């Protein structure tokens, strides 16, 4: 039995020493011999690989005096008592007086009488392990696509820079790829990645010396610039904009990539990393919201504006959660372009502040999207518009009257949206011809497959669809071919200027739609002269201030339905249902 166990322990000892990259050892407790693996000399060139005698005491002498007692006790217990494993850390004197922290882990092997036969283990240089950890941390803090440092490193590096006494000023520049989601949606994620890589190279090539470039989000980069002045920061942002005027070459092709940029300066814009980065982001948000801005440097007023925006968004979110309180729909007439008779209207969202002020629709919609409430509000718009149309028809308005209802991208991306609309028509006693759903190109791009599925089902059930803001997108003509669209609405931008291009564009659209059975609605008709000019091009429907601004339901009814007589039959039906 002893011979068998000795062979097993010797084999284990050789296998452990030969197969490990760490310093390994095997201590024969009976013969009091310890053997180290050859790599032991890499750390301690003057040491032997084999020692005998009172090994524990001899090794303890090489340790710091404060660690000797703990070392001796640990290994004495292993020999004298039945313990399966050990773990200890201690200090030794390395080369050139260097203090080296070592850690030892291992197991004890016993014979049949429960006497310790062999202690096997490994010794790690903790300082080397720290270097490995720092290397891993350093490289794991890089974006896998661009290889640039990520936001966490920006935070740490900015904090370190602030505490560097040799740095008296600095700049943080944020560079955001404008409309990056459109590149992704239009060309695919792979092309989006190539654009990001190309932008990375461009920013690196033009970056000032002693700066660091970071990739802090999918489409946002940051330059940390020690000792930069305000003038230098502003000039560099201008230079980036000038370079953006030249096309970027990507995969044998070229495209224009534009940026939104912001900056914060140390110490004038903040004395802490969080504050500087946050102020730069506040400024970037302002730049992205303002079509007239390409870049800006933080000022305290931006933070005041941010607080006001957040307060406004809170009020909007609260209104949505309270069943649309303070929200209402206004209606703008749609008239036959030839006869100028009313044929329908468009439902337009409005919001009244607690102080009774009618707030800009663009501001309201932006706040709704920012708070993630668009899906809930979209349902409210759909139901309110249908109910209003039902009430007007029940009061005697022609049953051919219809309401344009704007549908959100969130709605069209729901797989059961078409079924829900059909169900609501039954709930409100409306015919499919009484509504026309307006969508935008952006809505289609959210989820092409589900949008097409919903549109086909809506069309098959007699519900018409209009493509809004036609001519302002990237590939609207393709949508006319690929999607079941009944009407296109030409944006007012093509009406505002009377020039050859705009006139030719509208004429071409009218000619095209005639051949494929669509109607054309033109927005922005504000004068009789515009109405006459556009009418001559053969369009079908007019919408604009010349006929009326959007009106509250009561005002709309008073203006257009004053002579309408109530439909008694419809009123009786509603009475029976308890409405």
C-alpha positions as CSV (number, residue, x, y, z in Angstrom):
1,X,0.0,0.0,0.0
2,X,2.8,2.4,0.9
3,X,4.6,1.7,-2.4
4,X,1.4,2.3,-4.4
5,X,0.7,5.6,-2.7
6,X,4.3,6.7,-3.1
7,X,4.1,6.0,-6.9
8,X,0.9,7.9,-7.1
9,X,2.3,10.9,-5.3
10,X,5.5,11.0,-7.3
11,X,3.5,10.8,-10.5
12,X,1.2,13.6,-9.3
13,X,4.2,15.7,-8.3
14,X,5.9,15.4,-11.8
15,X,2.6,16.0,-13.6
16,X,1.9,19.1,-11.6
17,X,5.4,20.6,-12.0
18,X,5.6,19.8,-15.8
19,X,2.1,21.0,-16.7
20,X,1.8,24.3,-14.9
21,X,3.0,27.8,-16.0
22,X,2.9,29.0,-12.4
23,X,5.7,28.1,-9.9
24,X,4.7,24.8,-8.5
25,X,6.1,22.8,-5.6
26,X,5.8,19.4,-4.0
27,X,6.8,18.9,-0.3
28,X,7.5,15.3,0.8
29,X,6.7,15.5,4.5
30,X,8.3,12.1,5.4
31,X,11.6,12.8,3.7
32,X,11.4,16.6,4.3
33,X,12.3,17.4,0.7
34,X,10.7,20.2,-1.3
35,X,11.0,20.5,-5.1
36,X,10.1,23.6,-7.1
37,X,9.3,23.8,-10.8
38,X,12.1,25.1,-13.1
39,X,10.4,28.5,-13.6
40,X,11.0,29.1,-9.9
41,X,14.4,30.5,-11.0
42,X,12.8,33.0,-13.3
43,X,11.8,35.0,-10.2
44,X,14.6,33.9,-7.9
45,X,17.8,33.1,-10.0
46,X,19.9,32.4,-6.9
47,X,17.6,29.8,-5.4
48,X,17.9,26.0,-5.7
49,X,15.1,23.9,-7.0
50,X,15.4,21.3,-4.3
51,X,15.8,21.7,-0.6
52,X,15.8,19.3,2.4
53,X,15.8,19.4,6.1
54,X,13.6,21.7,8.2
55,X,12.2,23.3,5.0
56,X,9.5,25.3,6.7
57,X,12.0,27.1,8.9
58,X,14.5,27.7,6.1
59,X,11.8,29.2,3.8
60,X,10.5,31.4,6.6
61,X,13.9,33.0,6.9
62,X,13.5,34.4,3.4
63,X,10.3,36.2,4.3
64,X,9.6,39.5,5.8
65,X,9.8,39.1,9.6
66,X,6.2,40.2,10.1
67,X,5.0,37.3,7.8
68,X,7.2,34.5,9.2
69,X,5.1,33.3,12.1
70,X,1.9,33.1,10.0
71,X,3.9,31.2,7.3
72,X,5.3,28.6,9.8
73,X,1.9,28.1,11.5
74,X,0.1,27.5,8.2
75,X,2.4,24.7,7.0
76,X,2.9,23.2,10.5
77,X,-0.8,22.7,10.8
78,X,-0.8,21.0,7.3
79,X,1.8,18.5,8.5
80,X,0.5,17.9,12.0
81,X,-3.2,18.1,11.4
82,X,-5.6,16.8,8.8
83,X,-6.3,19.7,6.5
84,X,-7.2,19.4,2.8
85,X,-6.0,22.7,1.5
86,X,-4.2,25.9,2.3
87,X,-4.0,29.5,1.2
88,X,-1.5,32.1,2.3
89,X,0.0,35.4,1.1
90,X,3.4,36.7,2.1
91,X,6.3,39.0,1.2
92,X,9.8,38.3,0.1
93,X,12.8,40.3,-0.9
94,X,13.2,40.2,-4.7
95,X,15.9,41.4,-7.0
96,X,17.5,44.8,-6.3
97,X,15.7,45.1,-3.0
98,X,12.2,44.9,-4.6
99,X,9.4,43.8,-2.3
100,X,7.5,41.0,-3.9
101,X,4.1,39.8,-2.7
102,X,3.5,36.1,-3.3
103,X,0.4,33.9,-2.8
104,X,0.5,30.2,-2.3
105,X,-2.4,27.8,-2.8
106,X,-2.4,24.0,-2.5
107,X,-3.6,20.6,-1.3
108,X,-2.5,18.0,1.2
109,X,-2.4,14.3,0.2
110,X,-2.7,11.7,3.1
111,X,-1.8,8.1,3.3
112,X,-4.2,5.3,4.6
113,X,-3.3,6.2,8.2
114,X,-4.3,9.8,7.7
115,X,-0.7,11.0,7.8
116,X,0.4,13.8,5.5
117,X,2.3,12.3,2.7
118,X,2.7,15.2,0.2
119,X,1.9,18.9,0.1
120,X,1.5,20.1,-3.5
121,X,0.8,23.7,-4.5
122,X,1.6,26.7,-6.6
123,X,3.1,30.1,-6.0
124,X,1.9,33.2,-7.8
125,X,3.6,36.5,-8.0
126,X,0.7,38.9,-7.1
127,X,2.4,41.9,-8.7
128,X,2.4,40.1,-12.0
129,X,-1.2,39.1,-11.5
130,X,-2.0,42.8,-10.9
131,X,-0.3,43.6,-14.2
132,X,-2.3,41.0,-16.0
133,X,-5.5,42.4,-14.3
134,X,-4.6,45.9,-15.4
135,X,-3.9,44.7,-18.9
136,X,-7.3,43.0,-19.1
137,X,-9.1,46.0,-17.6
138,X,-7.3,48.3,-20.0
139,X,-8.3,46.2,-23.0
140,X,-11.8,45.3,-21.8
141,X,-12.4,49.1,-21.6
142,X,-12.1,49.4,-25.3
143,X,-14.9,49.3,-27.8
144,X,-14.6,46.0,-29.8
145,X,-15.5,47.7,-33.1
146,X,-13.2,50.8,-33.0
147,X,-10.7,49.8,-30.4
148,X,-11.2,53.2,-28.7
149,X,-11.5,53.7,-24.9
150,X,-15.1,53.7,-23.7
151,X,-17.1,55.9,-21.3
152,X,-15.8,54.4,-18.1
153,X,-12.2,55.2,-19.1
154,X,-13.2,58.7,-20.1
155,X,-14.6,59.2,-16.6
156,X,-11.5,57.9,-14.9
157,X,-9.1,59.8,-17.2
158,X,-10.9,63.0,-16.9
159,X,-10.8,62.7,-13.1
160,X,-7.1,62.0,-13.2
161,X,-6.5,65.0,-15.5
162,X,-8.4,67.3,-13.1
163,X,-6.1,66.3,-10.3
164,X,-2.9,66.8,-12.3
165,X,-1.3,70.0,-11.1
166,X,0.5,70.4,-14.4
167,X,-2.9,70.8,-16.3
168,X,-4.5,74.2,-15.8
169,X,-7.2,73.9,-18.5
170,X,-8.8,71.3,-20.7
171,X,-11.6,70.6,-23.1
172,X,-14.1,67.8,-23.6
173,X,-15.5,67.6,-27.1
174,X,-18.5,65.4,-28.0
175,X,-19.0,64.4,-31.6
176,X,-22.3,62.8,-32.6
177,X,-22.9,61.3,-36.0
178,X,-26.1,63.1,-37.2
179,X,-29.0,60.8,-38.1
180,X,-27.0,57.7,-37.6
181,X,-30.1,55.6,-37.1
182,X,-31.1,56.4,-40.7
183,X,-27.8,55.0,-42.0
184,X,-28.5,51.8,-40.0
185,X,-32.1,51.5,-41.1
186,X,-31.4,52.4,-44.7
187,X,-28.2,50.5,-45.4
188,X,-28.1,47.9,-42.6
189,X,-26.0,47.4,-39.4
190,X,-23.0,46.2,-41.3
191,X,-22.7,49.5,-43.2
192,X,-23.4,51.4,-40.0
193,X,-20.4,49.7,-38.4
194,X,-18.2,50.6,-41.4
195,X,-19.3,54.3,-41.1
196,X,-18.3,54.2,-37.4
197,X,-14.9,52.8,-38.3
198,X,-14.4,55.4,-41.0
199,X,-15.4,58.2,-38.7
200,X,-13.0,56.9,-36.1
201,X,-10.1,57.1,-38.5
202,X,-11.1,60.5,-39.7
203,X,-11.3,61.9,-36.1
204,X,-8.0,60.3,-35.2
205,X,-6.2,61.7,-38.2
206,X,-7.3,65.3,-37.4
207,X,-7.0,65.1,-33.6
208,X,-4.6,67.5,-31.9
209,X,-1.5,66.2,-30.2
210,X,-1.7,64.8,-26.7
211,X,-5.4,64.2,-27.0
212,X,-7.3,61.0,-26.4
213,X,-10.3,59.8,-28.5
214,X,-13.1,57.8,-26.8
215,X,-16.1,55.9,-28.2
216,X,-18.7,56.6,-25.5
217,X,-21.9,55.3,-27.3
218,X,-23.0,53.8,-30.5
219,X,-22.7,57.0,-32.5
220,X,-20.9,59.4,-30.2
221,X,-17.2,60.1,-29.7
222,X,-15.3,62.2,-27.3
223,X,-12.0,64.0,-27.4
224,X,-10.3,64.7,-24.1
225,X,-7.9,67.6,-24.7
226,X,-5.5,68.6,-21.8
227,X,-4.4,72.2,-21.7
228,X,-6.8,73.3,-24.4
229,X,-8.2,76.8,-24.6
230,X,-11.7,77.8,-25.6
231,X,-10.4,79.2,-28.9
232,X,-8.6,75.9,-29.7
233,X,-11.7,73.8,-28.9
234,X,-14.0,76.0,-31.0
235,X,-11.6,76.1,-34.0
236,X,-11.3,72.3,-33.9
237,X,-15.0,71.8,-34.0
238,X,-15.2,74.2,-37.0
239,X,-12.4,72.2,-38.7
240,X,-14.4,68.9,-38.2
241,X,-17.4,70.6,-39.8
242,X,-15.4,71.8,-42.8
243,X,-14.0,68.3,-43.3
244,X,-17.6,67.0,-43.3
245,X,-18.2,69.0,-46.5
246,X,-16.1,66.4,-48.3
247,X,-17.6,62.9,-48.9
248,X,-16.3,60.0,-46.8
249,X,-15.0,57.1,-48.8
250,X,-16.5,53.8,-47.6
251,X,-16.1,50.4,-49.4
252,X,-15.3,51.9,-52.9
253,X,-18.3,54.3,-52.5
254,X,-18.7,57.6,-50.8
255,X,-21.3,59.3,-48.7
256,X,-21.7,62.5,-46.6
257,X,-21.6,62.2,-42.9
258,X,-22.5,65.2,-40.7
259,X,-22.0,65.8,-37.0
260,X,-23.6,67.5,-34.0
261,X,-20.9,68.7,-31.6
262,X,-20.6,70.2,-28.1
263,X,-17.9,71.0,-25.6
264,X,-17.3,71.8,-22.0
265,X,-14.2,73.4,-20.6
266,X,-12.2,72.9,-17.5
267,X,-12.4,74.6,-15.1
268,X,-15.0,77.2,-16.3
269,X,-17.6,74.5,-17.0
270,X,-16.9,72.3,-14.0
271,X,-14.3,70.9,-11.6
272,X,-15.4,67.3,-11.5
273,X,-15.4,64.6,-14.2
274,X,-19.1,63.9,-13.9
275,X,-20.0,67.6,-14.1
276,X,-17.8,68.2,-17.2
277,X,-19.1,65.2,-19.1
278,X,-22.7,65.9,-18.1
279,X,-22.5,69.6,-19.1
280,X,-21.1,68.5,-22.5
281,X,-24.0,66.1,-23.0
282,X,-26.6,68.8,-22.0
283,X,-25.1,71.0,-24.7
284,X,-25.1,68.2,-27.2
285,X,-28.7,67.6,-26.6
286,X,-29.4,71.3,-27.2
287,X,-27.5,71.2,-30.5
288,X,-29.4,68.2,-31.7
289,X,-32.7,69.8,-30.9
290,X,-31.9,73.1,-32.7
291,X,-31.7,72.8,-36.4
292,X,-29.7,76.0,-36.6
293,X,-26.9,74.8,-34.4
294,X,-24.0,72.6,-35.5
295,X,-21.9,72.9,-32.4
296,X,-21.9,74.8,-29.1
297,X,-19.9,75.2,-25.9
298,X,-21.7,74.8,-22.5
299,X,-23.1,77.8,-20.7
300,X,-25.1,77.7,-17.4
301,X,-28.2,78.7,-19.3
302,X,-28.2,75.4,-21.0
303,X,-28.7,73.7,-17.6
304,X,-31.6,76.0,-16.9
305,X,-33.2,75.1,-20.2
306,X,-32.6,71.4,-19.5
307,X,-34.5,71.7,-16.2
308,X,-37.3,73.4,-17.9
309,X,-37.5,70.7,-20.6
310,X,-37.5,68.0,-17.9
311,X,-40.3,69.8,-16.0
312,X,-42.3,70.0,-19.2
313,X,-41.7,66.4,-20.0
314,X,-43.0,65.5,-16.6
315,X,-46.2,67.5,-17.2
316,X,-46.7,65.7,-20.5
317,X,-46.1,62.3,-19.1
318,X,-48.5,63.1,-16.2
319,X,-51.2,64.2,-18.7
320,X,-50.8,61.0,-20.7
321,X,-51.1,58.8,-17.6
322,X,-54.2,60.7,-16.6
323,X,-56.1,59.5,-19.7
324,X,-55.1,62.3,-21.9
325,X,-55.9,65.1,-19.6
326,X,-55.0,68.5,-21.2
327,X,-54.7,66.8,-24.6
328,X,-57.2,67.6,-27.3
329,X,-57.6,67.2,-31.0
330,X,-58.0,70.1,-33.5
331,X,-59.2,69.5,-37.0
332,X,-58.0,71.1,-40.2
333,X,-60.3,70.8,-43.3
334,X,-59.5,68.9,-46.4
335,X,-61.2,70.2,-49.5
336,X,-61.7,69.0,-53.0
337,X,-59.1,70.9,-55.1
338,X,-61.5,71.4,-58.0
339,X,-64.7,72.3,-56.2
340,X,-63.3,73.5,-52.9
341,X,-66.0,71.6,-51.1
342,X,-65.2,69.9,-47.7
343,X,-64.5,66.2,-48.0
344,X,-62.8,65.5,-44.7
345,X,-60.3,66.8,-42.1
346,X,-57.1,65.9,-40.4
347,X,-56.9,65.3,-36.7
348,X,-54.0,67.2,-35.1
349,X,-52.8,66.8,-31.6
350,X,-52.8,69.8,-29.2
351,X,-51.9,70.2,-25.5
352,X,-53.1,73.0,-23.2
353,X,-50.8,73.8,-20.2
354,X,-52.3,74.1,-16.7
355,X,-52.1,77.9,-17.2
356,X,-54.4,77.6,-20.3
357,X,-51.7,78.2,-22.9
358,X,-51.8,76.2,-26.1
359,X,-48.3,74.8,-26.5
360,X,-46.4,74.3,-29.8
361,X,-47.3,70.8,-31.3
362,X,-43.7,70.2,-32.2
363,X,-42.6,70.7,-28.6
364,X,-45.4,68.5,-27.3
365,X,-44.6,65.6,-29.7
366,X,-40.9,65.8,-28.9
367,X,-41.7,65.6,-25.1
368,X,-44.0,62.6,-25.7
369,X,-41.3,60.7,-27.6
370,X,-38.7,61.6,-25.0
371,X,-40.8,60.2,-22.2
372,X,-41.7,57.0,-24.1
373,X,-45.4,57.7,-24.0
374,X,-46.1,57.7,-27.7
375,X,-47.7,54.3,-27.9
376,X,-50.2,55.2,-25.2
377,X,-51.0,58.6,-26.7
378,X,-51.3,57.0,-30.1
379,X,-54.2,54.9,-28.8
380,X,-55.8,58.0,-27.3
381,X,-55.5,59.8,-30.7
382,X,-57.0,56.9,-32.6
383,X,-60.0,56.5,-30.3
384,X,-60.7,60.2,-29.9
385,X,-60.6,60.9,-33.7
386,X,-62.9,58.0,-34.4
387,X,-65.3,59.0,-31.7
388,X,-65.4,62.6,-33.1
389,X,-66.0,61.3,-36.7
390,X,-68.8,59.1,-35.4
391,X,-70.5,61.9,-33.6
392,X,-70.4,64.2,-36.6
393,X,-71.8,61.6,-38.9
394,X,-74.5,60.7,-36.4
395,X,-75.4,64.4,-36.3
396,X,-76.2,64.4,-40.1
397,X,-72.8,64.9,-41.8
398,X,-72.4,62.9,-45.0
399,X,-71.4,59.3,-44.4
400,X,-68.6,59.8,-47.0
401,X,-66.9,62.3,-44.6
402,X,-63.5,61.0,-43.4
403,X,-60.8,61.9,-40.9
404,X,-57.1,61.7,-41.5
405,X,-55.5,60.1,-38.4
406,X,-51.7,60.2,-37.9
407,X,-50.4,56.8,-36.9
408,X,-47.2,56.5,-34.9
409,X,-44.2,54.2,-35.7
410,X,-44.9,52.4,-32.5
411,X,-48.4,51.6,-33.6
412,X,-47.5,50.3,-37.0
413,X,-44.8,48.1,-35.5
414,X,-47.4,46.2,-33.4
415,X,-48.2,42.9,-35.1
416,X,-51.9,43.2,-34.2
417,X,-52.3,46.9,-35.1
418,X,-54.5,46.3,-38.2
419,X,-56.8,43.9,-36.2
420,X,-57.1,46.6,-33.5
421,X,-58.1,49.3,-36.0
422,X,-60.7,47.0,-37.6
423,X,-62.1,46.3,-34.1
424,X,-62.3,50.0,-33.3
425,X,-64.3,50.7,-36.4
426,X,-66.9,48.3,-35.2
427,X,-66.8,49.7,-31.7
428,X,-67.5,53.2,-33.0
429,X,-70.0,52.2,-35.8
430,X,-67.7,53.6,-38.6
431,X,-67.2,52.4,-42.1
432,X,-63.6,51.9,-43.4
433,X,-64.1,54.8,-45.7
434,X,-64.5,57.2,-42.7
435,X,-60.9,57.1,-41.7
436,X,-57.6,57.4,-43.6
437,X,-54.4,56.6,-41.7
438,X,-51.4,58.8,-42.3
439,X,-47.9,57.4,-41.9
440,X,-44.5,58.8,-42.6
441,X,-41.4,57.3,-44.2
442,X,-39.8,57.1,-40.7
443,X,-42.7,55.0,-39.6
444,X,-42.2,52.5,-42.4
445,X,-38.5,52.2,-41.6
446,X,-39.1,51.1,-38.0
447,X,-40.1,47.6,-39.1
448,X,-40.6,47.1,-42.8
449,X,-42.0,43.6,-42.6
450,X,-44.6,44.2,-39.9
451,X,-45.6,47.6,-41.4
452,X,-46.2,45.9,-44.8
453,X,-48.2,43.1,-43.1
454,X,-50.4,45.7,-41.3
455,X,-50.9,47.8,-44.3
456,X,-52.0,44.9,-46.5
457,X,-54.5,43.8,-43.9
458,X,-55.9,47.3,-43.6
459,X,-56.2,47.7,-47.3
460,X,-57.9,44.4,-47.7
461,X,-60.5,45.6,-45.2
462,X,-61.1,48.9,-47.1
463,X,-59.1,51.2,-44.8
464,X,-57.0,53.7,-46.8
465,X,-53.5,54.8,-46.1
466,X,-51.7,58.0,-46.9
467,X,-47.9,58.6,-47.1
468,X,-47.2,61.9,-45.4
469,X,-44.4,64.4,-46.1
470,X,-43.8,62.9,-49.5
471,X,-40.7,64.0,-51.3
472,X,-38.7,64.9,-48.2
473,X,-37.4,61.3,-47.5
474,X,-34.8,59.1,-49.1
475,X,-36.7,56.7,-51.2
476,X,-40.4,57.5,-51.3
477,X,-40.9,56.3,-54.9
478,X,-39.8,52.8,-53.8
479,X,-42.4,52.9,-51.1
480,X,-45.1,53.7,-53.6
481,X,-44.2,50.5,-55.5
482,X,-43.7,48.2,-52.5
483,X,-46.4,49.3,-50.1
484,X,-50.2,49.5,-50.5
485,X,-50.6,53.3,-50.3
486,X,-53.8,55.1,-51.5
487,X,-52.8,58.7,-51.1
488,X,-49.7,60.8,-51.0
489,X,-49.4,64.1,-49.2
490,X,-46.9,66.5,-50.8
491,X,-45.0,68.5,-48.2
492,X,-45.6,72.3,-48.1
493,X,-41.9,72.8,-49.0
494,X,-42.8,72.2,-52.6
495,X,-45.6,74.8,-52.5
496,X,-43.8,77.6,-50.7
497,X,-41.6,78.5,-53.7
498,X,-43.0,78.8,-57.2
499,X,-40.1,77.6,-59.3
500,X,-39.6,75.1,-62.2
501,X,-38.4,72.3,-60.0
502,X,-41.3,72.3,-57.5
503,X,-43.9,72.7,-60.3
504,X,-42.3,69.9,-62.3
505,X,-42.1,67.7,-59.2
506,X,-45.8,68.1,-58.4
507,X,-46.8,67.5,-62.0
508,X,-44.7,64.4,-62.2
509,X,-46.3,63.0,-59.0
510,X,-49.8,63.7,-60.2
511,X,-49.0,62.0,-63.5
512,X,-47.6,59.0,-61.7
513,X,-50.4,58.6,-59.2
514,X,-53.0,58.8,-62.0
515,X,-51.5,55.7,-63.6
516,X,-51.5,53.7,-60.3
517,X,-54.8,54.8,-58.9
518,X,-53.7,57.1,-56.1
519,X,-54.8,60.5,-55.0
520,X,-52.6,63.5,-54.2
521,X,-53.1,65.9,-51.3
522,X,-51.0,69.1,-51.2
523,X,-50.3,70.8,-47.8
524,X,-49.5,74.4,-47.2
525,X,-52.1,76.1,-49.4
526,X,-52.1,79.5,-47.8
527,X,-53.3,81.9,-50.5
528,X,-55.7,82.0,-53.4
529,X,-52.8,82.4,-55.8
530,X,-51.1,79.2,-54.5
531,X,-54.5,77.4,-54.7
532,X,-54.9,78.4,-58.4
533,X,-51.4,77.5,-59.3
534,X,-51.4,74.1,-57.7
535,X,-55.0,73.4,-58.9
536,X,-53.8,73.7,-62.5
537,X,-51.4,70.8,-61.9
538,X,-54.3,68.4,-61.4
539,X,-54.0,67.6,-57.7
540,X,-57.0,66.1,-55.8
541,X,-57.0,67.5,-52.2
542,X,-56.0,70.8,-50.7
543,X,-55.1,71.5,-47.1
544,X,-53.8,74.8,-45.7
545,X,-54.5,78.1,-43.9
546,X,-56.2,79.5,-46.9
547,X,-59.2,77.3,-46.1
548,X,-58.7,77.2,-42.3
549,X,-56.4,76.8,-39.5
550,X,-56.8,73.7,-37.3
551,X,-60.0,74.2,-35.2
552,X,-61.4,72.8,-32.0
553,X,-64.3,70.4,-32.6
554,X,-66.9,72.9,-31.7
555,X,-65.4,75.6,-33.9
556,X,-65.1,73.1,-36.8
557,X,-68.7,72.0,-36.5
558,X,-69.9,75.6,-36.2
559,X,-68.1,76.6,-39.4
560,X,-68.8,73.6,-41.6
561,X,-71.8,71.8,-40.1
562,X,-74.1,74.6,-39.0
563,X,-76.9,73.6,-41.4
564,X,-76.5,69.8,-40.9
565,X,-79.6,68.0,-39.5
566,X,-79.1,65.2,-37.0
567,X,-79.4,61.6,-38.2
568,X,-82.3,60.4,-36.0
569,X,-81.6,56.7,-36.8
570,X,-78.0,57.0,-35.7
571,X,-79.0,58.8,-32.5
572,X,-81.5,56.0,-31.7
573,X,-78.8,53.4,-32.1
574,X,-76.5,55.2,-29.8
575,X,-79.3,55.6,-27.2
576,X,-80.0,51.9,-27.2
577,X,-76.3,51.2,-26.5
578,X,-76.4,53.6,-23.6
579,X,-74.0,56.2,-25.2
